[in-house]
């Protein structure tokens, strides 16, 4: 399962943290992918907005996965 999902439609990027089983806590892989996606979005001249959200209903992100 991908820990970070990213898609762009009509200039709107959506980055989703996808670790609901861990309350979307960041592990090293998720942190690295998150940073890579943000860098990719920053370099995209066609992107107008980046929405950061998470999978699941209980929490957005609970912090770092120790």
BELSULJO-V108266 format. One record per helix or strand. SS is the DSSP state (alpha for helix, beta for strand). FROM is the first residue (numbers start at 0). TO is the last residue. Records with the same first field share a line. If there is no record, write none. Layout:
SS=FROM-TO / FROM-TO
This chain:
beta=3-8 / 11-16 / 25-25 / 48-53 / 63-63
alpha=19-21 / 27-42
